[in-house]
Amino acid sequence: VQLQASGGGLVQAGGSLRLSCAASARTFSTYFMGWFRQAPGKEREFVAAITWSGGYTTFADSVKDRFTISRNNLKLMVFLDMSNLKPEDTGTYYCAAKQGQVTTTQNDWTYWGQGTLVTVSS
């Protein structure tokens, strides 16, 4: 599975941004999809994940109620809608894919995109 993340950029605190991730696999609908992020000088951390059907989503506590994850299996896309952005949301955002069970542990995820940079100014 090849993943291509896009949509990052510079946004002011309180603003919104939509990240997109395009997948190459025709079996995309069988994969769980997730977003992780890595702030400068910090470890990569879990942000959000969605099951293959889109029926279940989970979020890190730090982004709950501000971020939404969704997917379009026909278009092989997954999205991360971010609102009320804060400077601490700054980082490189990666989309990831796996089969099996949803997990927040990055080592459990099999496929990774190249990342897209989000910068939130105060």
Secondary structure as UniProt FT lines:
FT   STRAND          3..6
FT   STRAND          9..12
FT   TURN            13..14
FT   STRAND          17..23
FT   TURN            26..27
FT   HELIX           28..30
FT   STRAND          32..38
FT   TURN            40..41
FT   STRAND          44..50
FT   TURN            52..53
FT   STRAND          57..59
FT   TURN            61..66
FT   STRAND          67..72
FT   TURN            73..76
FT   STRAND          77..82
FT   HELIX           87..89
FT   STRAND          91..98
FT   HELIX           106..108
FT   STRAND          111..112
FT   STRAND          116..121
//
